[in-house]
Amino acid sequence: MKSLDLVVVERLLALLMLVLVVLAAALMPAMAGEVRLGKNVRVGGHDFSNQTFDSKHRARIYLYNQKPRKEGCVWHGDGHGGRVKVCHLQRK
């Protein structure tokens, strides 16, 4: 009987640890950090060197195999006081 009780306790501890891990992952902010792109950074063959993105200044980069309809980058407001750099670029 003791071994059966030990198995039940181990399963309860494993379930508790799983619940704690899921709660920690759910409560962490998704965009708490800042990304600083250094020298010679390329995205799809395009130069993105020395740019900084955080929760107020974000980037949305779309890469196309053919020439995109609206080629280039433009800044837009995100509706919450921040800015989003939207880029439609062709792969090089």
PDB file of N, CA, C and O in Angstrom:
ATOM      1  N   MET A   1       0.809  -1.197   0.000  1.00  0.00           N
ATOM      2  CA  MET A   1       0.000   0.000   0.000  1.00  0.00           C
ATOM      3  C   MET A   1       0.852   1.261   0.000  1.00  0.00           C
ATOM      4  O   MET A   1       0.462   2.289  -0.553  1.00  0.00           O
ATOM      5  N   LYS A   2       2.037   1.168   0.636  1.00  0.00           N
ATOM      6  CA  LYS A   2       2.870   2.361   0.702  1.00  0.00           C
ATOM      7  C   LYS A   2       3.330   2.791  -0.680  1.00  0.00           C
ATOM      8  O   LYS A   2       3.403   3.987  -0.962  1.00  0.00           O
ATOM      9  N   SER A   3       3.639   1.840  -1.540  1.00  0.00           N
ATOM     10  CA  SER A   3       4.114   2.201  -2.872  1.00  0.00           C
ATOM     11  C   SER A   3       3.001   2.868  -3.675  1.00  0.00           C
ATOM     12  O   SER A   3       3.278   3.753  -4.484  1.00  0.00           O
ATOM     13  N   LEU A   4       1.761   2.466  -3.473  1.00  0.00           N
ATOM     14  CA  LEU A   4       0.630   3.087  -4.168  1.00  0.00           C
ATOM     15  C   LEU A   4       0.446   4.531  -3.706  1.00  0.00           C
ATOM     16  O   LEU A   4       0.168   5.408  -4.524  1.00  0.00           O
ATOM     17  N   ASP A   5       0.597   4.788  -2.406  1.00  0.00           N
ATOM     18  CA  ASP A   5       0.507   6.154  -1.889  1.00  0.00           C
ATOM     19  C   ASP A   5       1.632   7.023  -2.440  1.00  0.00           C
ATOM     20  O   ASP A   5       1.419   8.197  -2.744  1.00  0.00           O
ATOM     21  N   LEU A   6       2.818   6.458  -2.568  1.00  0.00           N
ATOM     22  CA  LEU A   6       3.958   7.197  -3.096  1.00  0.00           C
ATOM     23  C   LEU A   6       3.732   7.588  -4.556  1.00  0.00           C
ATOM     24  O   LEU A   6       4.101   8.689  -4.964  1.00  0.00           O
ATOM     25  N   VAL A   7       3.138   6.708  -5.334  1.00  0.00           N
ATOM     26  CA  VAL A   7       2.843   7.003  -6.738  1.00  0.00           C
ATOM     27  C   VAL A   7       1.833   8.143  -6.833  1.00  0.00           C
ATOM     28  O   VAL A   7       1.976   9.024  -7.682  1.00  0.00           O
ATOM     29  N   VAL A   8       0.825   8.137  -5.981  1.00  0.00           N
ATOM     30  CA  VAL A   8      -0.188   9.190  -5.989  1.00  0.00           C
ATOM     31  C   VAL A   8       0.443  10.534  -5.627  1.00  0.00           C
ATOM     32  O   VAL A   8       0.138  11.548  -6.255  1.00  0.00           O
ATOM     33  N   VAL A   9       1.312  10.552  -4.628  1.00  0.00           N
ATOM     34  CA  VAL A   9       1.978  11.787  -4.213  1.00  0.00           C
ATOM     35  C   VAL A   9       2.876  12.305  -5.331  1.00  0.00           C
ATOM     36  O   VAL A   9       2.907  13.508  -5.586  1.00  0.00           O
ATOM     37  N   GLU A  10       3.609  11.412  -6.004  1.00  0.00           N
ATOM     38  CA  GLU A  10       4.475  11.826  -7.108  1.00  0.00           C
ATOM     39  C   GLU A  10       3.659  12.433  -8.246  1.00  0.00           C
ATOM     40  O   GLU A  10       4.065  13.435  -8.834  1.00  0.00           O
ATOM     41  N   ARG A  11       2.537  11.847  -8.550  1.00  0.00           N
ATOM     42  CA  ARG A  11       1.679  12.389  -9.618  1.00  0.00           C
ATOM     43  C   ARG A  11       1.112  13.754  -9.243  1.00  0.00           C
ATOM     44  O   ARG A  11       1.031  14.644 -10.090  1.00  0.00           O
ATOM     45  N   LEU A  12       0.721  13.925  -7.986  1.00  0.00           N
ATOM     46  CA  LEU A  12       0.216  15.226  -7.552  1.00  0.00           C
ATOM     47  C   LEU A  12       1.309  16.296  -7.619  1.00  0.00           C
ATOM     48  O   LEU A  12       1.045  17.427  -8.025  1.00  0.00           O
ATOM     49  N   LEU A  13       2.522  15.945  -7.228  1.00  0.00           N
ATOM     50  CA  LEU A  13       3.632  16.896  -7.323  1.00  0.00           C
ATOM     51  C   LEU A  13       3.934  17.252  -8.777  1.00  0.00           C
ATOM     52  O   LEU A  13       4.198  18.413  -9.091  1.00  0.00           O
ATOM     53  N   ALA A  14       3.896  16.266  -9.656  1.00  0.00           N
ATOM     54  CA  ALA A  14       4.141  16.534 -11.077  1.00  0.00           C
ATOM     55  C   ALA A  14       3.052  17.434 -11.647  1.00  0.00           C
ATOM     56  O   ALA A  14       3.346  18.333 -12.435  1.00  0.00           O
ATOM     57  N   LEU A  15       1.810  17.207 -11.263  1.00  0.00           N
ATOM     58  CA  LEU A  15       0.703  18.041 -11.732  1.00  0.00           C
ATOM     59  C   LEU A  15       0.839  19.467 -11.200  1.00  0.00           C
ATOM     60  O   LEU A  15       0.592  20.426 -11.931  1.00  0.00           O
ATOM     61  N   LEU A  16       1.225  19.609  -9.945  1.00  0.00           N
ATOM     62  CA  LEU A  16       1.427  20.933  -9.362  1.00  0.00           C
ATOM     63  C   LEU A  16       2.547  21.687 -10.082  1.00  0.00           C
ATOM     64  O   LEU A  16       2.415  22.879 -10.361  1.00  0.00           O
ATOM     65  N   MET A  17       3.643  20.997 -10.382  1.00  0.00           N
ATOM     66  CA  MET A  17       4.745  21.636 -11.103  1.00  0.00           C
ATOM     67  C   MET A  17       4.310  22.052 -12.502  1.00  0.00           C
ATOM     68  O   MET A  17       4.696  23.123 -12.970  1.00  0.00           O
ATOM     69  N   LEU A  18       3.526  21.236 -13.170  1.00  0.00           N
ATOM     70  CA  LEU A  18       3.036  21.571 -14.505  1.00  0.00           C
ATOM     71  C   LEU A  18       2.135  22.799 -14.454  1.00  0.00           C
ATOM     72  O   LEU A  18       2.234  23.673 -15.315  1.00  0.00           O
ATOM     73  N   VAL A  19       1.265  22.874 -13.463  1.00  0.00           N
ATOM     74  CA  VAL A  19       0.378  24.033 -13.321  1.00  0.00           C
ATOM     75  C   VAL A  19       1.197  25.298 -13.066  1.00  0.00           C
ATOM     76  O   VAL A  19       0.886  26.348 -13.628  1.00  0.00           O
ATOM     77  N   LEU A  20       2.225  25.223 -12.241  1.00  0.00           N
ATOM     78  CA  LEU A  20       3.069  26.386 -11.968  1.00  0.00           C
ATOM     79  C   LEU A  20       3.815  26.851 -13.211  1.00  0.00           C
ATOM     80  O   LEU A  20       3.941  28.054 -13.442  1.00  0.00           O
ATOM     81  N   VAL A  21       4.306  25.922 -14.008  1.00  0.00           N
ATOM     82  CA  VAL A  21       5.015  26.291 -15.240  1.00  0.00           C
ATOM     83  C   VAL A  21       4.063  26.960 -16.221  1.00  0.00           C
ATOM     84  O   VAL A  21       4.423  27.961 -16.841  1.00  0.00           O
ATOM     85  N   VAL A  22       2.862  26.427 -16.373  1.00  0.00           N
ATOM     86  CA  VAL A  22       1.880  27.013 -17.295  1.00  0.00           C
ATOM     87  C   VAL A  22       1.474  28.402 -16.827  1.00  0.00           C
ATOM     88  O   VAL A  22       1.356  29.313 -17.647  1.00  0.00           O
ATOM     89  N   LEU A  23       1.257  28.585 -15.537  1.00  0.00           N
ATOM     90  CA  LEU A  23       0.901  29.906 -15.012  1.00  0.00           C
ATOM     91  C   LEU A  23       2.034  30.914 -15.209  1.00  0.00           C
ATOM     92  O   LEU A  23       1.782  32.064 -15.566  1.00  0.00           O
ATOM     93  N   ALA A  24       3.263  30.495 -14.981  1.00  0.00           N
ATOM     94  CA  ALA A  24       4.395  31.407 -15.166  1.00  0.00           C
ATOM     95  C   ALA A  24       4.516  31.829 -16.623  1.00  0.00           C
ATOM     96  O   ALA A  24       4.790  32.994 -16.914  1.00  0.00           O
ATOM     97  N   ALA A  25       4.315  30.891 -17.536  1.00  0.00           N
ATOM     98  CA  ALA A  25       4.408  31.227 -18.960  1.00  0.00           C
ATOM     99  C   ALA A  25       3.260  32.128 -19.398  1.00  0.00           C
ATOM    100  O   ALA A  25       3.443  32.995 -20.252  1.00  0.00           O
ATOM    101  N   ALA A  26       2.092  31.932 -18.827  1.00  0.00           N
ATOM    102  CA  ALA A  26       0.933  32.737 -19.223  1.00  0.00           C
ATOM    103  C   ALA A  26       1.006  34.157 -18.674  1.00  0.00           C
ATOM    104  O   ALA A  26       0.492  35.086 -19.297  1.00  0.00           O
ATOM    105  N   LEU A  27       1.629  34.333 -17.533  1.00  0.00           N
ATOM    106  CA  LEU A  27       1.669  35.647 -16.908  1.00  0.00           C
ATOM    107  C   LEU A  27       2.855  36.496 -17.351  1.00  0.00           C
ATOM    108  O   LEU A  27       2.898  37.691 -17.058  1.00  0.00           O
ATOM    109  N   MET A  28       3.812  35.903 -18.049  1.00  0.00           N
ATOM    110  CA  MET A  28       4.960  36.681 -18.524  1.00  0.00           C
ATOM    111  C   MET A  28       4.524  37.558 -19.690  1.00  0.00           C
ATOM    112  O   MET A  28       3.807  37.086 -20.573  1.00  0.00           O
ATOM    113  N   PRO A  29       4.935  38.814 -19.716  1.00  0.00           N
ATOM    114  CA  PRO A  29       4.566  39.671 -20.849  1.00  0.00           C
ATOM    115  C   PRO A  29       5.247  39.200 -22.121  1.00  0.00           C
ATOM    116  O   PRO A  29       6.405  38.780 -22.109  1.00  0.00           O
ATOM    117  N   ALA A  30       4.507  39.277 -23.215  1.00  0.00           N
ATOM    118  CA  ALA A  30       5.016  38.769 -24.485  1.00  0.00           C
ATOM    119  C   ALA A  30       6.120  39.653 -25.054  1.00  0.00           C
ATOM    120  O   ALA A  30       7.090  39.146 -25.618  1.00  0.00           O
ATOM    121  N   MET A  31       5.982  40.975 -24.911  1.00  0.00           N
ATOM    122  CA  MET A  31       6.965  41.875 -25.506  1.00  0.00           C
ATOM    123  C   MET A  31       7.580  42.771 -24.435  1.00  0.00           C
ATOM    124  O   MET A  31       7.417  43.991 -24.463  1.00  0.00           O
ATOM    125  N   ALA A  32       8.279  42.158 -23.504  1.00  0.00           N
ATOM    126  CA  ALA A  32       8.868  42.941 -22.429  1.00  0.00           C
ATOM    127  C   ALA A  32      10.265  43.420 -22.778  1.00  0.00           C
ATOM    128  O   ALA A  32      10.802  44.293 -22.096  1.00  0.00           O
ATOM    129  N   GLY A  33      10.859  42.873 -23.814  1.00  0.00           N
ATOM    130  CA  GLY A  33      12.242  43.195 -24.126  1.00  0.00           C
ATOM    131  C   GLY A  33      12.386  44.210 -25.235  1.00  0.00           C
ATOM    132  O   GLY A  33      11.414  44.719 -25.792  1.00  0.00           O
ATOM    133  N   GLU A  34      13.640  44.479 -25.530  1.00  0.00           N
ATOM    134  CA  GLU A  34      13.992  45.423 -26.581  1.00  0.00           C
ATOM    135  C   GLU A  34      14.978  44.730 -27.502  1.00  0.00           C
ATOM    136  O   GLU A  34      15.876  44.025 -27.042  1.00  0.00           O
ATOM    137  N   VAL A  35      14.814  44.926 -28.795  1.00  0.00           N
ATOM    138  CA  VAL A  35      15.718  44.324 -29.776  1.00  0.00           C
ATOM    139  C   VAL A  35      16.534  45.432 -30.406  1.00  0.00           C
ATOM    140  O   VAL A  35      15.989  46.363 -30.999  1.00  0.00           O
ATOM    141  N   ARG A  36      17.840  45.325 -30.275  1.00  0.00           N
ATOM    142  CA  ARG A  36      18.744  46.289 -30.907  1.00  0.00           C
ATOM    143  C   ARG A  36      19.516  45.552 -31.985  1.00  0.00           C
ATOM    144  O   ARG A  36      20.276  44.626 -31.700  1.00  0.00           O
ATOM    145  N   LEU A  37      19.315  45.969 -33.215  1.00  0.00           N
ATOM    146  CA  LEU A  37      20.011  45.338 -34.322  1.00  0.00           C
ATOM    147  C   LEU A  37      21.336  46.059 -34.529  1.00  0.00           C
ATOM    148  O   LEU A  37      21.365  47.281 -34.679  1.00  0.00           O
ATOM    149  N   GLY A  38      22.416  45.315 -34.538  1.00  0.00           N
ATOM    150  CA  GLY A  38      23.746  45.907 -34.630  1.00  0.00           C
ATOM    151  C   GLY A  38      24.214  46.081 -36.058  1.00  0.00           C
ATOM    152  O   GLY A  38      23.417  46.340 -36.960  1.00  0.00           O
ATOM    153  N   LYS A  39      25.513  45.937 -36.255  1.00  0.00           N
ATOM    154  CA  LYS A  39      26.116  46.140 -37.568  1.00  0.00           C
ATOM    155  C   LYS A  39      25.815  44.961 -38.488  1.00  0.00           C
ATOM    156  O   LYS A  39      25.723  43.816 -38.044  1.00  0.00           O
ATOM    157  N   ASN A  40      25.666  45.257 -39.761  1.00  0.00           N
ATOM    158  CA  ASN A  40      25.531  44.252 -40.822  1.00  0.00           C
ATOM    159  C   ASN A  40      24.378  43.275 -40.585  1.00  0.00           C
ATOM    160  O   ASN A  40      24.542  42.072 -40.788  1.00  0.00           O
ATOM    161  N   VAL A  41      23.228  43.771 -40.165  1.00  0.00           N
ATOM    162  CA  VAL A  41      22.050  42.926 -39.973  1.00  0.00           C
ATOM    163  C   VAL A  41      21.208  42.992 -41.234  1.00  0.00           C
ATOM    164  O   VAL A  41      20.838  44.072 -41.696  1.00  0.00           O
ATOM    165  N   ARG A  42      20.909  41.818 -41.788  1.00  0.00           N
ATOM    166  CA  ARG A  42      20.137  41.761 -43.026  1.00  0.00           C
ATOM    167  C   ARG A  42      18.929  40.860 -42.819  1.00  0.00           C
ATOM    168  O   ARG A  42      19.030  39.786 -42.225  1.00  0.00           O
ATOM    169  N   VAL A  43      17.777  41.319 -43.323  1.00  0.00           N
ATOM    170  CA  VAL A  43      16.545  40.535 -43.296  1.00  0.00           C
ATOM    171  C   VAL A  43      16.110  40.380 -44.739  1.00  0.00           C
ATOM    172  O   VAL A  43      15.737  41.356 -45.390  1.00  0.00           O
ATOM    173  N   GLY A  44      16.155  39.158 -45.239  1.00  0.00           N
ATOM    174  CA  GLY A  44      15.782  38.915 -46.633  1.00  0.00           C
ATOM    175  C   GLY A  44      16.690  39.625 -47.617  1.00  0.00           C
ATOM    176  O   GLY A  44      16.275  39.915 -48.739  1.00  0.00           O
ATOM    177  N   GLY A  45      17.925  39.912 -47.219  1.00  0.00           N
ATOM    178  CA  GLY A  45      18.863  40.600 -48.087  1.00  0.00           C
ATOM    179  C   GLY A  45      18.812  42.110 -47.975  1.00  0.00           C
ATOM    180  O   GLY A  45      19.576  42.793 -48.657  1.00  0.00           O
ATOM    181  N   HIS A  46      17.939  42.660 -47.138  1.00  0.00           N
ATOM    182  CA  HIS A  46      17.804  44.107 -46.961  1.00  0.00           C
ATOM    183  C   HIS A  46      18.462  44.519 -45.652  1.00  0.00           C
ATOM    184  O   HIS A  46      18.411  43.788 -44.663  1.00  0.00           O
ATOM    185  N   ASP A  47      19.081  45.699 -45.653  1.00  0.00           N
ATOM    186  CA  ASP A  47      19.853  46.179 -44.514  1.00  0.00           C
ATOM    187  C   ASP A  47      18.937  46.738 -43.420  1.00  0.00           C
ATOM    188  O   ASP A  47      18.167  47.666 -43.665  1.00  0.00           O
ATOM    189  N   PHE A  48      19.023  46.170 -42.217  1.00  0.00           N
ATOM    190  CA  PHE A  48      18.285  46.655 -41.053  1.00  0.00           C
ATOM    191  C   PHE A  48      19.255  46.981 -39.920  1.00  0.00           C
ATOM    192  O   PHE A  48      18.911  46.821 -38.749  1.00  0.00           O
ATOM    193  N   SER A  49      20.451  47.434 -40.252  1.00  0.00           N
ATOM    194  CA  SER A  49      21.483  47.715 -39.249  1.00  0.00           C
ATOM    195  C   SER A  49      21.104  48.911 -38.384  1.00  0.00           C
ATOM    196  O   SER A  49      20.435  49.842 -38.833  1.00  0.00           O
ATOM    197  N   ASN A  50      21.551  48.857 -37.127  1.00  0.00           N
ATOM    198  CA  ASN A  50      21.445  49.958 -36.160  1.00  0.00           C
ATOM    199  C   ASN A  50      20.017  50.467 -35.976  1.00  0.00           C
ATOM    200  O   ASN A  50      19.794  51.677 -35.921  1.00  0.00           O
ATOM    201  N   GLN A  51      19.062  49.568 -35.881  1.00  0.00           N
ATOM    202  CA  GLN A  51      17.678  49.946 -35.590  1.00  0.00           C
ATOM    203  C   GLN A  51      17.275  49.304 -34.269  1.00  0.00           C
ATOM    204  O   GLN A  51      17.710  48.195 -33.957  1.00  0.00           O
ATOM    205  N   THR A  52      16.453  49.992 -33.499  1.00  0.00           N
ATOM    206  CA  THR A  52      15.997  49.499 -32.205  1.00  0.00           C
ATOM    207  C   THR A  52      14.478  49.390 -32.220  1.00  0.00           C
ATOM    208  O   THR A  52      13.782  50.317 -32.633  1.00  0.00           O
ATOM    209  N   PHE A  53      13.971  48.242 -31.763  1.00  0.00           N
ATOM    210  CA  PHE A  53      12.531  48.019 -31.687  1.00  0.00           C
ATOM    211  C   PHE A  53      12.182  47.574 -30.274  1.00  0.00           C
ATOM    212  O   PHE A  53      12.876  46.744 -29.688  1.00  0.00           O
ATOM    213  N   ASP A  54      11.095  48.135 -29.725  1.00  0.00           N
ATOM    214  CA  ASP A  54      10.599  47.762 -28.406  1.00  0.00           C
ATOM    215  C   ASP A  54       9.075  47.765 -28.456  1.00  0.00           C
ATOM    216  O   ASP A  54       8.494  47.671 -29.538  1.00  0.00           O
ATOM    217  N   SER A  55       8.420  47.871 -27.303  1.00  0.00           N
ATOM    218  CA  SER A  55       6.955  47.807 -27.279  1.00  0.00           C
ATOM    219  C   SER A  55       6.307  49.037 -27.906  1.00  0.00           C
ATOM    220  O   SER A  55       5.163  48.957 -28.352  1.00  0.00           O
ATOM    221  N   LYS A  56       7.003  50.170 -27.954  1.00  0.00           N
ATOM    222  CA  LYS A  56       6.444  51.388 -28.556  1.00  0.00           C
ATOM    223  C   LYS A  56       6.829  51.549 -30.024  1.00  0.00           C
ATOM    224  O   LYS A  56       6.101  52.189 -30.783  1.00  0.00           O
ATOM    225  N   HIS A  57       7.940  50.989 -30.426  1.00  0.00           N
ATOM    226  CA  HIS A  57       8.403  51.061 -31.814  1.00  0.00           C
ATOM    227  C   HIS A  57       8.639  49.628 -32.290  1.00  0.00           C
ATOM    228  O   HIS A  57       9.654  49.009 -31.970  1.00  0.00           O
ATOM    229  N   ARG A  58       7.680  49.120 -33.060  1.00  0.00           N
ATOM    230  CA  ARG A  58       7.742  47.733 -33.501  1.00  0.00           C
ATOM    231  C   ARG A  58       7.974  47.665 -34.999  1.00  0.00           C
ATOM    232  O   ARG A  58       7.900  48.676 -35.697  1.00  0.00           O
ATOM    233  N   ALA A  59       8.254  46.465 -35.485  1.00  0.00           N
ATOM    234  CA  ALA A  59       8.450  46.261 -36.918  1.00  0.00           C
ATOM    235  C   ALA A  59       7.638  45.054 -37.365  1.00  0.00           C
ATOM    236  O   ALA A  59       7.540  44.050 -36.659  1.00  0.00           O
ATOM    237  N   ARG A  60       7.065  45.175 -38.542  1.00  0.00           N
ATOM    238  CA  ARG A  60       6.356  44.079 -39.191  1.00  0.00           C
ATOM    239  C   ARG A  60       6.954  43.963 -40.589  1.00  0.00           C
ATOM    240  O   ARG A  60       6.752  44.846 -41.423  1.00  0.00           O
ATOM    241  N   ILE A  61       7.681  42.893 -40.852  1.00  0.00           N
ATOM    242  CA  ILE A  61       8.414  42.745 -42.109  1.00  0.00           C
ATOM    243  C   ILE A  61       7.813  41.585 -42.893  1.00  0.00           C
ATOM    244  O   ILE A  61       7.759  40.454 -42.411  1.00  0.00           O
ATOM    245  N   TYR A  62       7.365  41.882 -44.106  1.00  0.00           N
ATOM    246  CA  TYR A  62       6.806  40.875 -44.999  1.00  0.00           C
ATOM    247  C   TYR A  62       7.787  40.661 -46.141  1.00  0.00           C
ATOM    248  O   TYR A  62       8.197  41.620 -46.796  1.00  0.00           O
ATOM    249  N   LEU A  63       8.171  39.400 -46.386  1.00  0.00           N
ATOM    250  CA  LEU A  63       9.093  39.075 -47.468  1.00  0.00           C
ATOM    251  C   LEU A  63       8.336  38.332 -48.563  1.00  0.00           C
ATOM    252  O   LEU A  63       7.558  37.418 -48.286  1.00  0.00           O
ATOM    253  N   TYR A  64       8.574  38.736 -49.811  1.00  0.00           N
ATOM    254  CA  TYR A  64       7.899  38.154 -50.964  1.00  0.00           C
ATOM    255  C   TYR A  64       8.938  37.586 -51.923  1.00  0.00           C
ATOM    256  O   TYR A  64      10.049  38.106 -52.025  1.00  0.00           O
ATOM    257  N   ASN A  65       8.572  36.523 -52.622  1.00  0.00           N
ATOM    258  CA  ASN A  65       9.453  35.977 -53.653  1.00  0.00           C
ATOM    259  C   ASN A  65       9.395  36.827 -54.915  1.00  0.00           C
ATOM    260  O   ASN A  65      10.416  37.011 -55.578  1.00  0.00           O
ATOM    261  N   GLN A  66       8.222  37.347 -55.259  1.00  0.00           N
ATOM    262  CA  GLN A  66       8.091  38.272 -56.387  1.00  0.00           C
ATOM    263  C   GLN A  66       8.059  39.698 -55.853  1.00  0.00           C
ATOM    264  O   GLN A  66       8.090  39.923 -54.643  1.00  0.00           O
ATOM    265  N   LYS A  67       7.997  40.655 -56.774  1.00  0.00           N
ATOM    266  CA  LYS A  67       7.954  42.061 -56.367  1.00  0.00           C
ATOM    267  C   LYS A  67       6.613  42.355 -55.691  1.00  0.00           C
ATOM    268  O   LYS A  67       5.563  42.079 -56.272  1.00  0.00           O
ATOM    269  N   PRO A  68       6.628  42.912 -54.470  1.00  0.00           N
ATOM    270  CA  PRO A  68       5.366  43.220 -53.781  1.00  0.00           C
ATOM    271  C   PRO A  68       4.665  44.417 -54.408  1.00  0.00           C
ATOM    272  O   PRO A  68       5.286  45.239 -55.082  1.00  0.00           O
ATOM    273  N   ARG A  69       3.368  44.496 -54.172  1.00  0.00           N
ATOM    274  CA  ARG A  69       2.574  45.588 -54.734  1.00  0.00           C
ATOM    275  C   ARG A  69       3.012  46.939 -54.177  1.00  0.00           C
ATOM    276  O   ARG A  69       3.211  47.890 -54.933  1.00  0.00           O
ATOM    277  N   LYS A  70       3.161  47.025 -52.857  1.00  0.00           N
ATOM    278  CA  LYS A  70       3.614  48.268 -52.213  1.00  0.00           C
ATOM    279  C   LYS A  70       5.006  48.014 -51.645  1.00  0.00           C
ATOM    280  O   LYS A  70       5.149  47.666 -50.473  1.00  0.00           O
ATOM    281  N   GLU A  71       6.017  48.187 -52.466  1.00  0.00           N
ATOM    282  CA  GLU A  71       7.373  47.894 -52.030  1.00  0.00           C
ATOM    283  C   GLU A  71       7.917  49.028 -51.159  1.00  0.00           C
ATOM    284  O   GLU A  71       7.680  50.203 -51.436  1.00  0.00           O
ATOM    285  N   GLY A  72       8.648  48.662 -50.104  1.00  0.00           N
ATOM    286  CA  GLY A  72       9.272  49.651 -49.239  1.00  0.00           C
ATOM    287  C   GLY A  72       8.760  49.578 -47.812  1.00  0.00           C
ATOM    288  O   GLY A  72       7.988  48.689 -47.454  1.00  0.00           O
ATOM    289  N   CYS A  73       9.211  50.540 -46.997  1.00  0.00           N
ATOM    290  CA  CYS A  73       8.855  50.596 -45.576  1.00  0.00           C
ATOM    291  C   CYS A  73       8.137  51.902 -45.271  1.00  0.00           C
ATOM    292  O   CYS A  73       8.445  52.942 -45.854  1.00  0.00           O
ATOM    293  N   VAL A  74       7.178  51.841 -44.354  1.00  0.00           N
ATOM    294  CA  VAL A  74       6.433  53.028 -43.951  1.00  0.00           C
ATOM    295  C   VAL A  74       6.062  52.871 -42.469  1.00  0.00           C
ATOM    296  O   VAL A  74       5.795  51.762 -42.005  1.00  0.00           O
ATOM    297  N   TRP A  75       6.047  53.988 -41.735  1.00  0.00           N
ATOM    298  CA  TRP A  75       5.665  53.981 -40.323  1.00  0.00           C
ATOM    299  C   TRP A  75       4.166  54.234 -40.199  1.00  0.00           C
ATOM    300  O   TRP A  75       3.627  55.129 -40.849  1.00  0.00           O
ATOM    301  N   HIS A  76       3.492  53.437 -39.357  1.00  0.00           N
ATOM    302  CA  HIS A  76       2.063  53.609 -39.068  1.00  0.00           C
ATOM    303  C   HIS A  76       1.879  53.667 -37.554  1.00  0.00           C
ATOM    304  O   HIS A  76       2.690  53.123 -36.804  1.00  0.00           O
ATOM    305  N   GLY A  77       0.820  54.322 -37.112  1.00  0.00           N
ATOM    306  CA  GLY A  77       0.449  54.284 -35.701  1.00  0.00           C
ATOM    307  C   GLY A  77      -0.255  52.974 -35.402  1.00  0.00           C
ATOM    308  O   GLY A  77      -0.967  52.442 -36.253  1.00  0.00           O
ATOM    309  N   ASP A  78      -0.061  52.446 -34.194  1.00  0.00           N
ATOM    310  CA  ASP A  78      -0.698  51.178 -33.848  1.00  0.00           C
ATOM    311  C   ASP A  78      -2.007  51.362 -33.090  1.00  0.00           C
ATOM    312  O   ASP A  78      -2.649  50.375 -32.731  1.00  0.00           O
ATOM    313  N   GLY A  79      -2.418  52.613 -32.839  1.00  0.00           N
ATOM    314  CA  GLY A  79      -3.673  52.865 -32.146  1.00  0.00           C
ATOM    315  C   GLY A  79      -3.551  52.890 -30.638  1.00  0.00           C
ATOM    316  O   GLY A  79      -4.530  53.166 -29.945  1.00  0.00           O
ATOM    317  N   HIS A  80      -2.362  52.606 -30.113  1.00  0.00           N
ATOM    318  CA  HIS A  80      -2.150  52.598 -28.665  1.00  0.00           C
ATOM    319  C   HIS A  80      -0.988  53.499 -28.269  1.00  0.00           C
ATOM    320  O   HIS A  80      -0.384  53.295 -27.215  1.00  0.00           O
ATOM    321  N   GLY A  81      -0.670  54.476 -29.082  1.00  0.00           N
ATOM    322  CA  GLY A  81       0.412  55.398 -28.766  1.00  0.00           C
ATOM    323  C   GLY A  81       1.774  54.973 -29.270  1.00  0.00           C
ATOM    324  O   GLY A  81       2.755  55.688 -29.065  1.00  0.00           O
ATOM    325  N   GLY A  82       1.858  53.839 -29.919  1.00  0.00           N
ATOM    326  CA  GLY A  82       3.137  53.368 -30.449  1.00  0.00           C
ATOM    327  C   GLY A  82       3.179  53.485 -31.961  1.00  0.00           C
ATOM    328  O   GLY A  82       2.227  53.938 -32.597  1.00  0.00           O
ATOM    329  N   ARG A  83       4.306  53.066 -32.520  1.00  0.00           N
ATOM    330  CA  ARG A  83       4.476  53.117 -33.964  1.00  0.00           C
ATOM    331  C   ARG A  83       4.908  51.749 -34.467  1.00  0.00           C
ATOM    332  O   ARG A  83       5.598  51.002 -33.773  1.00  0.00           O
ATOM    333  N   VAL A  84       4.486  51.435 -35.693  1.00  0.00           N
ATOM    334  CA  VAL A  84       4.838  50.167 -36.316  1.00  0.00           C
ATOM    335  C   VAL A  84       5.468  50.456 -37.671  1.00  0.00           C
ATOM    336  O   VAL A  84       4.889  51.164 -38.495  1.00  0.00           O
ATOM    337  N   LYS A  85       6.647  49.908 -37.897  1.00  0.00           N
ATOM    338  CA  LYS A  85       7.305  50.029 -39.198  1.00  0.00           C
ATOM    339  C   LYS A  85       6.887  48.815 -40.023  1.00  0.00           C
ATOM    340  O   LYS A  85       7.250  47.683 -39.704  1.00  0.00           O
ATOM    341  N   VAL A  86       6.125  49.058 -41.080  1.00  0.00           N
ATOM    342  CA  VAL A  86       5.630  47.985 -41.941  1.00  0.00           C
ATOM    343  C   VAL A  86       6.469  47.981 -43.208  1.00  0.00           C
ATOM    344  O   VAL A  86       6.540  48.985 -43.917  1.00  0.00           O
ATOM    345  N   CYS A  87       7.102  46.853 -43.487  1.00  0.00           N
ATOM    346  CA  CYS A  87       7.972  46.731 -44.661  1.00  0.00           C
ATOM    347  C   CYS A  87       7.482  45.594 -45.545  1.00  0.00           C
ATOM    348  O   CYS A  87       7.271  44.474 -45.078  1.00  0.00           O
ATOM    349  N   HIS A  88       7.304  45.893 -46.820  1.00  0.00           N
ATOM    350  CA  HIS A  88       6.989  44.893 -47.841  1.00  0.00           C
ATOM    351  C   HIS A  88       8.208  44.819 -48.748  1.00  0.00           C
ATOM    352  O   HIS A  88       8.463  45.739 -49.526  1.00  0.00           O
ATOM    353  N   LEU A  89       8.962  43.726 -48.652  1.00  0.00           N
ATOM    354  CA  LEU A  89      10.242  43.622 -49.338  1.00  0.00           C
ATOM    355  C   LEU A  89      10.308  42.358 -50.180  1.00  0.00           C
ATOM    356  O   LEU A  89       9.692  41.342 -49.858  1.00  0.00           O
ATOM    357  N   GLN A  90      11.069  42.442 -51.268  1.00  0.00           N
ATOM    358  CA  GLN A  90      11.321  41.283 -52.109  1.00  0.00           C
ATOM    359  C   GLN A  90      12.608  40.624 -51.637  1.00  0.00           C
ATOM    360  O   GLN A  90      13.587  41.307 -51.336  1.00  0.00           O
ATOM    361  N   ARG A  91      12.606  39.288 -51.571  1.00  0.00           N
ATOM    362  CA  ARG A  91      13.827  38.572 -51.191  1.00  0.00           C
ATOM    363  C   ARG A  91      14.905  38.819 -52.228  1.00  0.00           C
ATOM    364  O   ARG A  91      14.630  38.902 -53.425  1.00  0.00           O
ATOM    365  N   LYS A  92      16.131  38.933 -51.755  1.00  0.00           N
ATOM    366  CA  LYS A  92      17.254  39.118 -52.683  1.00  0.00           C
ATOM    367  C   LYS A  92      17.985  37.820 -52.876  1.00  0.00           C
ATOM    368  O   LYS A  92      18.963  37.767 -53.622  1.00  0.00           O
TER     369      LYS A  92
END
